[in-house]
């Protein structure tokens, strides 16, 4: 599975961005897909996940109510809509799926200016 993350950029605090994670080589259908992020000097942390069968979603507390994860199985893509962005959301965002192996996308930079 190859994961291509896109949609990052520079945005002012309070703004919005929508990240996409598109898979090739295998279908994401039925698998839980997650977004993680890593800020400079910090460990990679969980942001949000969406289950494969139920599409049940889980969020880190700091993004709950501001971020929304969704999936479009027809496009083999998972999205992360990020609203009300804060400076502390600045990080490289990675998508992740675990099938028979653990796969990571290449990351997309999100920079929020205060």
DSSP file (Angstrom, degrees, kcal/mol; ACC not computed):
  #  RESIDUE AA STRUCTURE BP1 BP2  ACC     N-H-->O    O-->H-N    N-H-->O    O-->H-N    TCO  KAPPA ALPHA  PHI   PSI    X-CA   Y-CA   Z-CA
    1    1 A X              0   0    0      0, 0.0     2,-0.5     0, 0.0    24,-0.2   0.000 360.0 360.0 360.0 132.2    0.0    0.0    0.0
    2    2 A X  E     -A   24   0A   0     22,-2.7    22,-2.2    24,-0.1     2,-0.5  -0.971 360.0-158.5-114.5 130.8    1.2    3.5   -0.9
    3    3 A X  E     -A   23   0A   0     -2,-0.5   103,-0.7   101,-0.4     2,-0.6  -0.921   2.9-164.2-111.3 129.0   -0.3    6.4    0.9
    4    4 A X  E     -A   22   0A   0     18,-2.7    18,-2.5    -2,-0.5     2,-0.4  -0.944   6.9-164.4-115.1 111.7   -0.1    9.9   -0.5
    5    5 A X  E     +A   21   0A   0     -2,-0.6     2,-0.3    16,-0.2    16,-0.2  -0.770  19.8 155.6 -95.5 140.6   -0.9   12.7    1.9
    6    6 A X  E     +A   20   0A   0     14,-2.4    14,-2.6    -2,-0.4   102,-0.1  -0.945  31.7  75.4-152.0 170.5   -1.7   16.2    0.5
    7    7 A X        +     0   0    0     -2,-0.3    11,-0.4     1,-0.3    -1,-0.1   0.346  59.3 133.4 105.6  -4.8   -3.5   19.4    1.4
    8    8 A X        +     0   0    0     12,-0.1     2,-0.3     9,-0.1    -1,-0.3  -0.164  21.5 125.8 -70.7 172.0   -1.1   20.9    3.9
    9    9 A X  E     -e  110   0B   0    100,-0.7   102,-2.9    99,-0.1     2,-0.5  -0.987  58.3 -53.4 168.1-167.1    0.0   24.5    3.7
   10   10 A X  E     +e  111   0B   0     -2,-0.3     2,-0.3   100,-0.2   102,-0.2  -0.883  54.1 164.3-103.9 130.0    0.3   27.8    5.5
   11   11 A X  E     -e  112   0B   0    100,-2.6   102,-2.5    -2,-0.5     2,-0.1  -0.987  35.6-110.6-144.1 150.6   -2.8   29.3    7.2
   12   12 A X  E >   -e  113   0B   0     -2,-0.3     3,-2.3   100,-0.2    73,-0.2  -0.463  51.5 -82.4 -77.7 154.4   -3.6   31.9    9.7
   13   13 A X  T 3  S+     0   0    0    100,-2.4    73,-0.2     1,-0.3    -1,-0.1  -0.302 120.6  30.7 -54.8 136.6   -4.9   31.0   13.1
   14   14 A X  T 3  S+     0   0    0     71,-3.1    70,-0.6     1,-0.3    -1,-0.3   0.253  99.6 114.5  94.0 -11.4   -8.6   30.4   12.9
   15   15 A X    <   -     0   0    0     -3,-2.3    70,-2.3    70,-0.2     2,-0.3  -0.075  58.2-121.1 -83.9-173.6   -8.4   29.2    9.4
   16   16 A X        +     0   0    0     67,-0.2     2,-0.3    68,-0.2    67,-0.2  -0.927  21.2 179.3-132.8 152.5   -9.2   25.8    7.8
   17   17 A X  E     - B   0  82A   0     65,-2.1    65,-3.4    -2,-0.3     2,-0.5  -0.977  16.6-146.4-144.5 153.9   -7.4   23.2    5.8
   18   18 A X  E     - B   0  81A   0    -11,-0.4     2,-0.3    -2,-0.3    63,-0.2  -0.969  14.7-159.2-125.8 117.8   -8.5   19.8    4.4
   19   19 A X  E     - B   0  80A   0     61,-2.7    61,-2.3    -2,-0.5     2,-0.4  -0.671   4.1-157.6 -92.9 148.1   -6.0   17.0    4.2
   20   20 A X  E     -AB   6  79A   0    -14,-2.6   -14,-2.4    -2,-0.3     2,-0.4  -0.958   9.4-166.7-124.6 145.3   -6.3   14.0    1.9
   21   21 A X  E     -AB   5  78A   0     57,-2.2    57,-2.3    -2,-0.4     2,-0.5  -0.933  14.0-174.0-130.9 107.4   -4.8   10.6    2.2
   22   22 A X  E     -AB   4  77A   0    -18,-2.5   -18,-2.7    -2,-0.4     2,-0.3  -0.875   9.4-149.6-109.0 133.4   -5.1    8.6   -1.0
   23   23 A X  E     -A    3   0A   0     53,-2.4     2,-0.3    -2,-0.5   -20,-0.2  -0.741  12.3-175.7-102.8 147.5   -4.1    5.0   -1.2
   24   24 A X  E     +A    2   0A   0    -22,-2.2   -22,-2.7    -2,-0.3     3,-0.0  -0.971  65.2  35.8-134.0 153.5   -2.8    3.1   -4.2
   25   25 A X  S    S+     0   0    0     -2,-0.3     2,-0.3   -24,-0.2    -1,-0.0   0.182 119.5  28.7  93.1 -18.9   -1.9   -0.6   -4.5
   26   26 A X  S    S-     0   0    0    -24,-0.2     2,-0.3    50,-0.1   -24,-0.1  -0.972  85.0 -99.9-166.4 155.4   -4.7   -1.7   -2.2
   27   27 A X        -     0   0    0     -2,-0.3    -3,-0.1     1,-0.1    46,-0.1  -0.593  14.5-152.2 -82.5 143.4   -8.1   -0.7   -1.1
   28   28 A X    >   +     0   0    0     -2,-0.3     3,-2.4    45,-0.2    -1,-0.1   0.530  57.4 125.2 -85.2  -7.9   -8.6    1.0    2.3
   29   29 A X  T 3  S+     0   0    0      1,-0.3    24,-0.1    44,-0.2    23,-0.1  -0.273  76.5  14.8 -57.4 130.5  -12.0   -0.4    2.5
   30   30 A X  T 3  S+     0   0    0     22,-0.6    22,-0.4     1,-0.3    23,-0.3   0.339 105.8 105.3  90.3  -7.6  -12.5   -2.3    5.8
   31   31 A X  S <  S-     0   0    0     -3,-2.4     2,-0.4    21,-0.3    -1,-0.3  -0.818  72.7-117.0-109.9 147.2   -9.4   -0.9    7.4
   32   32 A X        -     0   0    0     -2,-0.3    66,-0.8    66,-0.3     2,-0.4  -0.662  31.4-163.1 -75.8 129.8   -9.0    1.7   10.1
   33   33 A X  E     -GF  50  97B   0     17,-2.2    17,-2.5    -2,-0.4     2,-0.3  -0.947   8.0-171.4-117.2 138.0   -7.1    4.7    8.9
   34   34 A X  E     -GF  49  96B   0     62,-2.7    62,-2.5    -2,-0.4     2,-0.4  -0.894  18.7-139.7-129.2 156.2   -5.6    7.3   11.2
   35   35 A X  E     +GF  48  95B   0     13,-3.1    12,-2.6    -2,-0.3    13,-1.6  -0.952  23.2 178.5-110.8 136.1   -3.9   10.7   11.1
   36   36 A X  E     -GF  46  94B   0     58,-3.1    58,-2.8    -2,-0.4     2,-0.3  -0.826   9.2-156.1-123.9 167.4   -0.9   11.4   13.2
   37   37 A X  E     -GF  45  93B   0      8,-2.4     8,-3.2    -2,-0.3     2,-0.4  -0.991   6.6-159.5-145.1 155.1    1.2   14.5   13.5
   38   38 A X  E     - F   0  92B   0     54,-2.2    54,-2.2    -2,-0.3     2,-0.2  -0.944   7.5-161.8-139.4 116.0    4.7   15.4   14.6
   39   39 A X    >   -     0   0    0      4,-0.5     3,-2.3    -2,-0.4    52,-0.1  -0.575  45.8 -75.4 -89.2 157.8    5.7   18.9   15.6
   40   40 A X  T 3  S+     0   0    0      1,-0.3    -1,-0.1    -2,-0.2     3,-0.1  -0.285 118.4   5.9 -55.6 129.0    9.4   19.9   15.7
   41   41 A X  T 3  S+     0   0    0      1,-0.3     2,-0.3    -3,-0.1    -1,-0.3   0.524 113.5 100.4  77.6   5.2   11.2   18.4   18.7
   42   42 A X  S <  S-     0   0    0     -3,-2.3    -1,-0.3     1,-0.0     2,-0.1  -0.800  75.7-100.8-121.6 163.9    8.2   16.4   19.7
   43   43 A X        -     0   0    0     -2,-0.3    -4,-0.5     1,-0.1     2,-0.2  -0.400  47.5 -92.7 -75.3 156.6    7.0   12.8   19.4
   44   44 A X        -     0   0    0     -6,-0.2     2,-0.3    -2,-0.1    -6,-0.2  -0.512  51.1-163.5 -67.4 137.8    4.5   11.7   16.8
   45   45 A X  E     -G   37   0B   0     -8,-3.2    -8,-2.4    -2,-0.2     2,-0.2  -0.928  21.5-104.2-130.3 152.4    1.1   11.8   18.2
   46   46 A X  E     +G   36   0B   0     -2,-0.3   -10,-0.2   -10,-0.2     3,-0.1  -0.454  34.9 170.0 -70.0 140.3   -2.3   10.5   17.3
   47   47 A X  E     -     0   0B   0    -12,-2.6    13,-2.7     1,-0.4     2,-0.3   0.715  57.9 -25.7-115.0 -55.3   -4.8   13.0   15.9
   48   48 A X  E     -GH  35  59B   0    -13,-1.6   -13,-3.1    11,-0.2    -1,-0.4  -0.989  49.6-162.3-161.1 157.1   -7.9   11.1   14.6
   49   49 A X  E     -GH  34  58B   0      9,-2.2     9,-2.1    -2,-0.3     2,-0.4  -0.992   5.8-157.4-146.0 152.5   -9.0    7.7   13.3
   50   50 A X  E     -GH  33  57B   0    -17,-2.5   -17,-2.2    -2,-0.3     7,-0.2  -0.997  24.1-126.8-132.1 129.0  -11.9    6.3   11.3
   51   51 A X        -     0   0    0      5,-2.6     4,-0.3    -2,-0.4   -20,-0.2  -0.310  13.0-130.2 -75.9 158.2  -12.8    2.6   11.4
   52   52 A X  S    S+     0   0    0    -22,-0.4   -22,-0.6     2,-0.1   -21,-0.3   0.925  96.6  26.9 -76.7 -46.0  -13.1    0.6    8.3
   53   53 A X  S    S+     0   0    0    -23,-0.3    -1,-0.1   -24,-0.1   -22,-0.1   0.920 134.0  27.1 -86.8 -46.6  -16.5   -1.2    8.8
   54   54 A X  S    S-     0   0    0      2,-0.1    -2,-0.1   -24,-0.1    -1,-0.1   0.670  88.8-136.4 -90.4 -18.1  -18.5    1.2   11.0
   55   55 A X        +     0   0    0     -4,-0.3     2,-0.1     1,-0.2    -3,-0.1   0.723  44.1 165.7  59.7  23.4  -16.7    4.4   10.1
   56   56 A X        -     0   0    0     -6,-0.1    -5,-2.6     1,-0.1     2,-0.3  -0.479  25.1-142.0 -66.5 140.1  -16.7    5.2   13.8
   57   57 A X  E     -H   50   0B   0     -7,-0.2     2,-0.3    -2,-0.1    -7,-0.2  -0.788  17.7-169.5-113.1 151.2  -14.4    8.1   14.5
   58   58 A X  E     -H   49   0B   0     -9,-2.1    -9,-2.2    -2,-0.3     2,-0.3  -0.993   9.6-169.2-136.4 142.1  -12.0    8.8   17.4
   59   59 A X  E     -H   48   0B   0     -2,-0.3   -11,-0.2   -11,-0.2     2,-0.2  -0.950  29.3-109.5-133.2 150.4  -10.2   12.1   18.1
   60   60 A X    >>  -     0   0    0    -13,-2.7     3,-1.6    -2,-0.3     4,-1.2  -0.544  41.4-116.6 -67.3 144.6   -7.5   13.4   20.3
   61   61 A X  T 34 S+     0   0    0      1,-0.3     3,-0.4    -2,-0.2    -1,-0.1   0.858 110.9  59.6 -56.1 -38.0   -9.1   15.6   22.9
   62   62 A X  T 34 S+     0   0    0      1,-0.2    -1,-0.3     3,-0.0   -15,-0.0   0.680 113.9  35.8 -69.9 -15.7   -7.3   18.8   21.7
   63   63 A X  T X> S+     0   0    0     -3,-1.6     3,-2.4   -16,-0.2     4,-2.4   0.516  84.7 121.5-112.0  -8.9   -8.8   18.5   18.2
   64   64 A X  B 3< S+c   67   0A   0     -4,-1.2     4,-0.1    -3,-0.4   -16,-0.0  -0.336  82.1  18.1 -59.6 130.8  -12.2   17.2   19.1
   65   65 A X  T 34 S+     0   0    0      2,-0.5    -1,-0.3    -2,-0.0     3,-0.1   0.223 125.4  58.2  91.2 -14.2  -14.9   19.6   17.8
   66   66 A X  T <4 S+     0   0    0     -3,-2.4    17,-2.0     1,-0.2     2,-0.3   0.697  99.8  52.9-113.2 -34.1  -12.5   21.2   15.4
   67   67 A X  E  <  -cD  64  82A   0     -4,-2.4    -2,-0.5    15,-0.2     2,-0.4  -0.786  60.7-166.0-106.4 147.7  -11.3   18.4   13.2
   68   68 A X  E     - D   0  81A   0     13,-2.5    13,-3.1    -2,-0.3     2,-0.4  -0.985   4.7-158.4-134.6 125.0  -13.4   15.9   11.3
   69   69 A X  E     + D   0  80A   0     -2,-0.4     2,-0.3    11,-0.2    11,-0.2  -0.830  22.6 161.5-100.4 140.4  -12.1   12.7    9.7
   70   70 A X  E     - D   0  79A   0      9,-1.7     9,-2.9    -2,-0.4     2,-0.3  -0.934  22.5-141.7-149.3 169.3  -14.1   11.1    6.9
   71   71 A X  E     - D   0  78A   0     -2,-0.3     2,-0.5     7,-0.3     7,-0.2  -0.985   9.5-160.9-140.4 150.5  -13.6    8.6    4.1
   72   72 A X  E >>> - D   0  77A   0      5,-3.0     5,-1.9    -2,-0.3     3,-0.8  -0.892   9.3-172.6-127.7  98.5  -14.6    8.1    0.6
   73   73 A X  G >45S+     0   0    0     -2,-0.5     3,-0.6     1,-0.3   -44,-0.2   0.828  83.7  60.8 -64.8 -30.9  -14.2    4.4   -0.3
   74   74 A X  G 345S+     0   0    0      1,-0.2    -1,-0.3    -3,-0.1    -2,-0.0   0.844 113.6  36.8 -64.0 -31.9  -14.9    5.0   -3.9
   75   75 A X  G <45S-     0   0    0     -3,-0.8    -1,-0.2     2,-0.2    -2,-0.2   0.403 106.0-128.4 -98.3   0.7  -11.9    7.3   -4.1
   76   76 A X  T <<5 +     0   0    0     -4,-0.6   -53,-2.4    -3,-0.6     2,-0.4   0.899  67.4 129.8  53.9  42.7   -9.9    5.2   -1.7
   77   77 A X  E   < -BD  22  72A   0     -5,-1.9    -5,-3.0   -55,-0.2     2,-0.4  -0.963  48.2-158.4-134.3 142.6   -9.3    8.4    0.2
   78   78 A X  E     -BD  21  71A   0    -57,-2.3   -57,-2.2    -2,-0.4     2,-0.3  -0.966  18.9-156.0-118.3 140.2   -9.5    9.5    3.8
   79   79 A X  E     -BD  20  70A   0     -9,-2.9    -9,-1.7    -2,-0.4     2,-0.4  -0.776  14.4-158.6-115.2 155.9   -9.8   13.2    4.7
   80   80 A X  E     -BD  19  69A   0    -61,-2.3   -61,-2.7    -2,-0.3     2,-0.6  -0.880  11.2-162.5-133.3 104.1   -9.1   15.4    7.7
   81   81 A X  E     -BD  18  68A   0    -13,-3.1   -13,-2.5    -2,-0.4     2,-0.6  -0.763  10.0-165.7 -85.2 122.3  -11.0   18.6    7.7
   82   82 A X  E     +BD  17  67A   0    -65,-3.4   -65,-2.1    -2,-0.6     2,-0.3  -0.941  11.1 174.0-117.5 115.4   -9.3   21.0   10.1
   83   83 A X        +     0   0    0    -17,-2.0   -67,-0.2    -2,-0.6   -68,-0.2  -0.747  59.8  23.5-114.9 163.6  -11.2   24.1   11.3
   84   84 A X  S    S-     0   0    0    -70,-0.6    -1,-0.2    -2,-0.3   -68,-0.2   0.905  85.0-159.2  49.7  48.5  -10.4   26.8   13.8
   85   85 A X        -     0   0    0    -70,-2.3   -71,-3.1    -3,-0.2     2,-0.3  -0.255   6.6-156.3 -64.4 144.5   -6.7   26.0   13.5
   86   86 A X    >   -     0   0    0    -73,-0.2     3,-2.1    -3,-0.1     4,-0.2  -0.795  30.6-109.3-118.2 160.4   -4.4   27.0   16.2
   87   87 A X  G >  S+     0   0    0     -2,-0.3     3,-1.9     1,-0.3    25,-0.4   0.876 117.8  61.1 -54.8 -38.3   -0.7   27.7   16.3
   88   88 A X  G 3  S+     0   0    0      1,-0.3    -1,-0.3   -49,-0.0   -49,-0.0   0.534  88.7  71.4 -72.4  -4.4   -0.2   24.5   18.2
   89   89 A X  G <   +     0   0    0     -3,-2.1    -1,-0.3     2,-0.0     2,-0.2   0.525  69.5 120.5 -82.8  -6.2   -1.6   22.5   15.3
   90   90 A X    <   +     0   0    0     -3,-1.9     2,-0.3    -4,-0.2    21,-0.2  -0.413  41.2 104.9 -61.5 125.0    1.5   23.2   13.4
   91   91 A X  E    S- I   0 110B   0     19,-2.0    19,-2.8    -2,-0.2     2,-0.6  -0.969  76.3 -80.5-179.4 170.8    3.2   19.9   12.5
   92   92 A X  E     -FI  38 109B   0    -54,-2.2   -54,-2.2    -2,-0.3     2,-0.4  -0.879  48.1-146.0 -90.7 128.3    3.8   17.4    9.8
   93   93 A X  E     -FI  37 108B   0     15,-2.9    15,-2.0    -2,-0.6     2,-0.4  -0.827  16.2-171.2-103.1 132.7    0.7   15.3    9.4
   94   94 A X  E     -F   36   0B   0    -58,-2.8   -58,-3.1    -2,-0.4     2,-0.3  -0.937  14.1-143.1-122.6 141.9    0.9   11.7    8.5
   95   95 A X  E     -F   35   0B   0     -2,-0.4    10,-2.4   -60,-0.2     2,-0.4  -0.782  21.6-169.0-101.0 155.4   -1.7    9.2    7.5
   96   96 A X  E     +FJ  34 104B   0    -62,-2.5   -62,-2.7    -2,-0.3     2,-0.4  -0.999  14.0 178.5-146.4 138.5   -1.5    5.6    8.6
   97   97 A X  E     -FJ  33 103B   0      6,-2.0     6,-3.0    -2,-0.4     2,-0.6  -0.995  15.2-151.6-141.6 140.6   -3.1    2.3    7.9
   98   98 A X  E     + J   0 102B   0    -66,-0.8   -66,-0.3    -2,-0.4     4,-0.2  -0.943  34.0 142.2-113.3 114.2   -2.4   -1.1    9.3
   99   99 A X  S    S-     0   0    0      2,-2.6    -1,-0.1    -2,-0.6     3,-0.1   0.380  89.3 -34.3-110.1-109.6   -3.2   -4.1    7.1
  100  100 A X  S    S+     0   0    0     -2,-0.0     2,-0.3     2,-0.0    -2,-0.1   0.601 142.0  27.3 -85.7 -12.8   -0.7   -7.0    7.2
  101  101 A X  S    S-     0   0    0     -4,-0.1    -2,-2.6     2,-0.0     2,-0.7  -0.867  93.2-100.8-135.5 170.8    1.9   -4.3    7.7
  102  102 A X  E     -J   98   0B   0     -2,-0.3     2,-0.4    -4,-0.2    -4,-0.2  -0.869  41.8-167.5 -97.7 116.7    2.0   -0.8    9.1
  103  103 A X  E     -J   97   0B   0     -6,-3.0    -6,-2.0    -2,-0.7     2,-0.4  -0.866   6.7-170.4-112.7 140.0    1.9    1.8    6.3
  104  104 A X  E     -J   96   0B   0     -2,-0.4  -101,-0.4    -8,-0.2    -8,-0.2  -0.961  18.1-131.3-124.9 143.6    2.7    5.5    6.6
  105  105 A X        -     0   0    0    -10,-2.4  -101,-0.2    -2,-0.4     3,-0.1  -0.297  35.7-103.1 -77.9 175.9    2.2    8.3    4.1
  106  106 A X        -     0   0    0   -103,-0.7  -102,-0.1     1,-0.1   -12,-0.1   0.604  61.0-113.3 -82.3 -10.9    5.1   10.7    3.4
  107  107 A X        -     0   0    0    -12,-0.1     2,-0.4     1,-0.1   -13,-0.2   0.176  18.2-130.3  94.2 146.0    3.6   13.5    5.5
  108  108 A X  E     - I   0  93B   0    -15,-2.0   -15,-2.9  -102,-0.1     2,-0.3  -0.999  23.7-121.3-134.9 133.6    2.2   17.0    4.6
  109  109 A X  E     - I   0  92B   0     -2,-0.4  -100,-0.7   -17,-0.2     2,-0.5  -0.564  23.0-171.0 -81.1 129.8    3.3   20.1    6.4
  110  110 A X  E     -eI   9  91B   0    -19,-2.8   -19,-2.0    -2,-0.3     2,-0.5  -0.986   5.3-176.3-117.7 122.1    0.7   22.2    8.2
  111  111 A X  E     -e   10   0B   0   -102,-2.9  -100,-2.6    -2,-0.5     2,-0.6  -0.977   6.0-167.2-122.7 122.1    1.8   25.6    9.4
  112  112 A X  E     -e   11   0B   0     -2,-0.5     2,-0.4   -25,-0.4  -100,-0.2  -0.934  11.6-148.8-111.3 120.0   -0.5   27.9   11.4
  113  113 A X  E      e   12   0B   0   -102,-2.5  -100,-2.4    -2,-0.6   -26,-0.1  -0.692 360.0 360.0 -89.5 139.7    0.6   31.4   11.9
  114  114 A X              0   0    0     -2,-0.4    -1,-0.1  -102,-0.2  -102,-0.1   0.447 360.0 360.0 -87.9 360.0   -0.4   33.2   15.1
